[in-house]
Amino acid sequence: MEPNHQNLIRSNYTTLVKKMSAVPVAGFLYASNIITDEMKQQIEVEKTSYDKNRKLISIILRRGPSAFQGLKRALLKANQRELSNLLIAKDDEDVTKSDYEKKLALARSLVVCTKEREAPESQPRKQIDQEKSPEPRCRISLDDFNDIFLTAMPYKDVIYIHIRHFTENNGRFTPTKKGVTFPMDRWLRFESLLPEIQKYLNNIGNGEREERQWHVGGGVYISLTPGFQTVDIRHYWKPEDAPEPVPTKKGVTLNHKKFTRLLEVVEQMHNHVPELKDVELCMLSESHQNQLGMLNCPECTPFGYDPLNVSMECNAGDLQDVETLNI
């Protein structure tokens, strides 16, 4: 373990030995291969919770470089978030977190609200193959029934984040088609909306009457309906004869409890997918510095565009000639 991480644990030693629940934390540390079975038994054999906590800290301080992050994850899994928050190193907070928060603020400024209108009082609420993939980075339950999970899954060397329903068969959880997929830059835009979504749900009881909808990329829309404490996250598609995209069956609907659980585990996702801090928004790439670049992007313009409604004025960076633009 790094010396600064050891010092951080020692500086919070008194709080940890008083409040930590060593047995479940040791179980998660053992499952993550941070400690051995023998070490786990040494912790459990102690008579008092205070002695168990002292033994666990004594052991973890002598483990390898992954022990510190492993301890933080184990505390989160054992529902001891306040203790996990004590172990946030100042350099990590100042460099990693602040940089990511700047990206979230930038992403939020670029996500356009596609629908914000008052809904009529009588408006009814819309009713809302097994995948072969490598081992997930994480799988975090968002309810008490292990029905819907937040997962991070690598596919062809690219990390995708999913909110997806699972089915259980003989003790094994299998993903279904009911869910939403986020490439990391799309997740960045979605995460930037979480505070605004939470504010909307909290105002439902105060007479909130505006319907909200955001496009976060690739045909995925976030929808909020007045009178319902739910968040609909769904893939849309656009039929040829339809003026606007329409929702598909591929998606999830989170009630207030599940959405609150999602807010609680976002930090865990960053622990499992540290690449998130380096993600860049496609709309800031060089290809998007002209209008046609953004119009040809499947993430920003997933349903194509009507050339008749596009301005033919070129930016200085546009290399297309007039004939290409006319086509």
C-alpha positions as CSV (number, residue, x, y, z in Angstrom):
1,M,0.0,0.0,0.0
2,E,1.2,3.5,-0.8
3,P,2.5,5.5,2.2
4,N,0.0,8.3,1.7
5,H,-2.9,5.8,1.7
6,Q,-1.5,4.2,4.9
7,N,-1.3,7.7,6.5
8,L,-4.9,8.4,5.5
9,I,-6.1,5.1,7.2
10,R,-4.1,5.9,10.3
11,S,-5.4,9.5,10.5
12,N,-9.0,8.0,10.6
13,Y,-8.0,5.0,12.7
14,T,-10.2,6.1,15.7
15,T,-13.3,6.4,13.7
16,L,-12.7,3.2,11.7
17,V,-12.2,1.0,14.8
18,K,-15.3,2.5,16.5
19,K,-17.8,2.4,13.6
20,M,-16.7,-0.2,11.1
21,S,-18.5,-3.6,10.7
22,A,-15.5,-5.8,10.2
23,V,-17.1,-9.1,9.3
24,P,-19.0,-8.0,6.1
25,V,-16.1,-5.8,5.1
26,A,-13.7,-8.8,5.5
27,G,-16.1,-10.9,3.4
28,F,-16.0,-8.5,0.5
29,L,-12.2,-8.1,0.8
30,Y,-11.8,-11.9,0.7
31,A,-14.1,-12.1,-2.4
32,S,-11.9,-9.5,-4.1
33,N,-8.7,-11.4,-3.3
34,I,-7.4,-8.6,-1.1
35,I,-7.1,-10.9,1.9
36,T,-6.8,-14.6,2.3
37,D,-9.2,-17.0,4.0
38,E,-6.8,-17.4,6.9
39,M,-6.7,-13.6,7.4
40,K,-10.5,-13.5,7.2
41,Q,-10.8,-16.1,10.0
42,Q,-8.3,-14.2,12.1
43,I,-10.6,-11.2,12.0
44,E,-13.8,-13.2,12.7
45,V,-12.2,-15.0,15.7
46,E,-11.8,-11.8,17.6
47,K,-14.3,-11.5,20.4
48,T,-15.4,-7.8,20.2
49,S,-16.3,-5.6,17.2
50,Y,-13.5,-3.2,18.3
51,D,-10.9,-6.0,18.2
52,K,-12.2,-7.2,14.9
53,N,-11.8,-3.7,13.4
54,R,-8.3,-3.3,14.8
55,K,-7.3,-6.7,13.4
56,L,-8.7,-5.8,9.9
57,I,-6.9,-2.5,9.8
58,S,-3.7,-4.1,11.0
59,I,-3.9,-6.7,8.2
60,I,-5.0,-4.3,5.4
61,L,-2.0,-1.9,6.1
62,R,0.3,-4.7,5.2
63,R,-1.4,-5.7,2.0
64,G,-0.4,-4.8,-1.6
65,P,-1.1,-1.7,-3.7
66,S,-4.7,-2.6,-4.5
67,A,-5.7,-3.0,-0.8
68,F,-6.6,0.7,-0.3
69,Q,-9.1,0.8,-3.2
70,G,-10.3,-2.7,-2.2
71,L,-11.1,-1.4,1.3
72,K,-13.0,1.6,0.0
73,R,-15.1,-0.7,-2.3
74,A,-15.7,-3.2,0.5
75,L,-17.0,-0.4,2.8
76,L,-19.3,0.8,0.1
77,K,-20.7,-2.8,-0.5
78,A,-21.1,-3.1,3.3
79,N,-23.3,0.0,3.3
80,Q,-20.7,2.1,5.2
81,R,-20.4,4.9,2.7
82,E,-19.5,7.5,5.3
83,L,-16.4,5.5,6.3
84,S,-15.5,5.0,2.6
85,N,-15.7,8.8,2.1
86,L,-13.2,9.3,4.9
87,L,-10.7,7.5,2.7
88,I,-10.7,9.9,-0.2
89,A,-7.2,11.1,-0.6
90,K,-6.8,14.8,-1.1
91,D,-4.7,14.5,-4.2
92,D,-7.4,12.2,-5.8
93,E,-10.1,14.7,-4.8
94,D,-8.3,17.8,-6.1
95,V,-7.1,16.3,-9.4
96,T,-9.4,13.5,-10.5
97,K,-12.7,14.5,-9.0
98,S,-12.5,18.2,-9.8
99,D,-11.4,17.6,-13.4
100,Y,-14.3,15.2,-13.8
101,E,-16.8,17.6,-12.3
102,K,-15.6,20.2,-14.8
103,K,-16.4,17.7,-17.6
104,L,-19.8,17.1,-16.1
105,A,-20.6,20.8,-16.1
106,L,-19.4,21.1,-19.7
107,A,-21.4,18.0,-20.7
108,R,-24.5,19.5,-19.1
109,S,-24.1,22.7,-21.0
110,L,-24.1,20.7,-24.3
111,V,-27.0,18.5,-23.6
112,V,-30.1,20.1,-25.2
113,C,-33.5,19.7,-23.6
114,T,-35.7,18.4,-26.5
115,K,-39.0,18.6,-24.7
116,E,-40.1,20.9,-21.9
117,R,-43.8,21.6,-22.0
118,E,-46.8,21.6,-19.7
119,A,-48.7,18.3,-19.8
120,P,-52.5,18.2,-19.7
121,E,-54.0,16.9,-16.5
122,S,-55.7,14.0,-18.1
123,Q,-52.6,12.8,-20.0
124,P,-52.1,9.1,-19.3
125,R,-48.8,7.6,-18.5
126,K,-47.2,5.7,-21.4
127,Q,-46.6,2.0,-20.7
128,I,-43.2,1.2,-20.9
129,D,-31.2,-13.1,-26.3
130,Q,-29.2,-13.5,-23.9
131,E,-25.9,-11.6,-24.6
132,K,-22.6,-13.2,-24.9
133,S,-19.9,-11.0,-23.4
134,P,-16.8,-11.1,-21.2
135,E,-16.8,-10.8,-17.5
136,P,-18.2,-7.5,-16.3
137,R,-16.1,-4.9,-14.5
138,C,-19.0,-4.6,-12.0
139,R,-22.6,-5.5,-11.5
140,I,-24.4,-3.3,-8.9
141,S,-28.1,-4.0,-8.0
142,L,-30.4,-1.1,-8.1
143,D,-33.3,-2.8,-6.2
144,D,-33.9,-5.3,-3.5
145,F,-34.9,-8.1,-5.9
146,N,-31.8,-8.3,-8.1
147,D,-34.0,-7.5,-11.1
148,I,-32.2,-4.4,-12.5
149,F,-28.4,-3.8,-12.4
150,L,-25.9,-1.1,-13.3
151,T,-23.0,-2.8,-15.0
152,A,-19.8,-1.9,-16.8
153,M,-18.9,-4.4,-19.6
154,P,-15.9,-4.5,-21.9
155,Y,-16.7,-5.3,-25.5
156,K,-13.9,-5.3,-28.2
157,D,-11.6,-3.3,-25.9
158,V,-14.3,-0.6,-25.3
159,I,-16.1,-0.2,-22.0
160,Y,-19.9,0.1,-22.1
161,I,-22.1,1.0,-19.1
162,H,-25.5,-0.6,-19.0
163,I,-28.7,-0.2,-16.9
164,R,-30.4,-3.5,-17.6
165,H,-32.9,-6.0,-16.3
166,F,-31.5,-9.5,-15.5
167,T,-33.1,-12.9,-15.1
168,E,-32.0,-15.4,-12.5
169,N,-31.6,-19.1,-13.5
170,N,-30.1,-21.7,-11.2
171,G,-28.3,-19.0,-9.2
172,R,-26.9,-17.3,-12.4
173,F,-27.9,-13.8,-13.5
174,T,-28.4,-13.4,-17.3
175,P,-28.9,-10.0,-19.0
176,T,-32.1,-9.4,-21.0
177,K,-32.8,-7.1,-23.9
178,K,-34.7,-4.7,-21.6
179,G,-32.1,-2.1,-20.9
180,V,-30.0,0.9,-22.1
181,T,-26.4,1.0,-23.3
182,F,-24.1,3.9,-22.6
183,P,-20.7,4.4,-24.3
184,M,-18.5,6.3,-21.8
185,D,-19.1,9.7,-23.4
186,R,-22.8,9.1,-23.4
187,W,-22.6,8.1,-19.7
188,L,-20.8,11.4,-19.1
189,R,-23.8,13.3,-20.5
190,F,-26.3,11.2,-18.6
191,E,-24.4,11.7,-15.3
192,S,-24.4,15.4,-15.9
193,L,-28.2,15.4,-15.8
194,L,-28.5,13.5,-12.5
195,P,-28.8,16.6,-10.2
196,E,-31.5,18.1,-12.5
197,I,-33.5,14.9,-12.6
198,Q,-33.3,14.6,-8.8
199,K,-34.5,18.1,-8.5
200,Y,-37.4,17.4,-10.8
201,L,-38.5,14.3,-8.8
202,N,-38.3,16.2,-5.6
203,N,-40.6,18.9,-7.0
204,I,-43.3,16.4,-8.1
205,G,-45.3,17.0,-4.9
206,N,-45.0,20.8,-5.4
207,G,-47.1,20.9,-8.6
208,E,-44.4,20.2,-11.2
209,R,-46.4,20.2,-14.5
210,E,-43.7,20.3,-17.2
211,E,-42.7,17.3,-19.2
212,R,-39.0,17.1,-19.7
213,Q,-36.9,15.1,-22.2
214,W,-33.2,15.1,-23.1
215,H,-31.3,13.4,-25.9
216,V,-28.0,12.1,-24.4
217,G,-26.7,10.5,-27.6
218,G,-27.1,7.6,-30.1
219,G,-31.0,7.7,-29.9
220,V,-31.1,7.4,-26.1
221,Y,-33.6,9.8,-24.5
222,I,-34.3,10.6,-20.8
223,S,-38.0,11.4,-20.2
224,L,-39.7,12.8,-17.1
225,T,-43.6,12.9,-16.9
226,P,-45.5,15.2,-14.5
227,G,-47.2,13.4,-11.7
228,F,-45.0,10.3,-11.9
229,Q,-41.8,9.9,-9.8
230,T,-40.2,7.8,-12.5
231,V,-37.3,8.3,-14.9
232,D,-37.7,6.7,-18.3
233,I,-34.4,5.9,-20.1
234,R,-35.0,4.5,-23.6
235,H,-33.7,3.9,-27.0
236,Y,-35.7,5.7,-29.7
237,W,-35.9,5.2,-33.5
238,K,-37.4,7.3,-36.3
239,P,-39.7,5.6,-38.9
240,E,-39.5,7.1,-42.4
241,D,-43.0,8.6,-42.2
242,A,-42.7,9.9,-38.6
243,P,-41.9,13.6,-38.0
244,E,-40.2,12.8,-34.6
245,P,-38.4,9.8,-33.1
246,V,-40.6,7.3,-31.3
247,P,-39.7,5.1,-28.2
248,T,-38.9,1.4,-28.5
249,K,-39.2,-1.4,-26.0
250,K,-35.4,-1.2,-25.3
251,G,-35.1,0.8,-22.1
252,V,-35.7,0.9,-18.4
253,T,-38.0,2.9,-16.1
254,L,-36.6,3.8,-12.7
255,N,-38.9,4.6,-9.8
256,H,-37.7,7.1,-7.2
257,K,-36.2,4.4,-5.0
258,K,-34.2,2.9,-7.8
259,F,-33.0,6.3,-9.1
260,T,-31.9,7.2,-5.5
261,R,-30.0,3.9,-5.4
262,L,-28.4,4.9,-8.8
263,L,-27.2,8.2,-7.3
264,E,-25.6,6.3,-4.4
265,V,-23.6,3.9,-6.5
266,V,-22.3,6.4,-9.1
267,E,-19.0,6.7,-7.2
268,Q,-18.6,2.9,-7.2
269,M,-18.8,3.0,-11.0
270,H,-15.9,5.5,-11.0
271,N,-13.9,3.0,-8.9
272,H,-14.5,0.2,-11.3
273,V,-14.1,2.3,-14.5
274,P,-11.3,4.8,-13.8
275,E,-11.1,5.5,-17.6
276,L,-14.2,7.7,-17.1
277,K,-11.9,10.5,-15.9
278,D,-10.1,10.6,-19.3
279,V,-13.2,10.4,-21.5
280,E,-13.8,13.2,-24.0
281,L,-17.1,14.3,-25.5
282,C,-17.4,13.6,-29.2
283,M,-18.9,17.0,-29.8
284,L,-15.6,18.6,-28.8
285,S,-13.6,16.6,-31.3
286,E,-12.0,18.2,-34.3
287,S,-14.5,16.5,-36.7
288,H,-17.4,18.4,-35.0
289,Q,-15.9,21.9,-35.5
290,N,-18.1,22.3,-38.6
291,Q,-21.8,21.7,-39.1
292,L,-21.6,18.7,-41.4
293,G,-19.2,16.9,-39.0
294,M,-21.9,17.0,-36.3
295,L,-24.7,16.1,-38.7
296,N,-22.8,13.0,-39.8
297,C,-22.1,11.8,-36.3
298,P,-24.2,8.8,-35.3
299,E,-24.0,9.8,-31.7
300,C,-25.1,13.5,-32.1
301,T,-27.5,12.9,-35.1
302,P,-28.5,9.3,-34.9
303,F,-31.6,9.6,-37.2
304,G,-29.9,11.5,-40.1
305,Y,-30.9,14.9,-41.2
306,D,-32.9,16.7,-43.8
307,P,-30.5,18.5,-46.2
308,L,-33.3,21.0,-47.1
309,N,-33.4,22.2,-43.5
310,V,-29.6,22.6,-43.1
311,S,-27.9,25.9,-43.6
312,M,-25.4,25.8,-46.5
313,E,-23.1,28.3,-44.9
314,C,-19.6,26.9,-44.3
315,N,-17.2,27.4,-41.4
316,A,-13.6,28.2,-42.1
317,G,-12.7,24.6,-41.2
318,D,-15.1,23.0,-43.7
319,L,-13.2,21.4,-46.6
320,Q,-16.3,20.3,-48.6
321,D,-16.8,22.0,-51.9
322,V,-20.0,23.4,-53.1
323,E,-20.9,20.4,-55.2
324,T,-20.6,18.1,-52.2
325,L,-22.7,20.4,-50.0
326,N,-25.4,20.4,-52.6
327,I,-25.4,16.6,-52.7
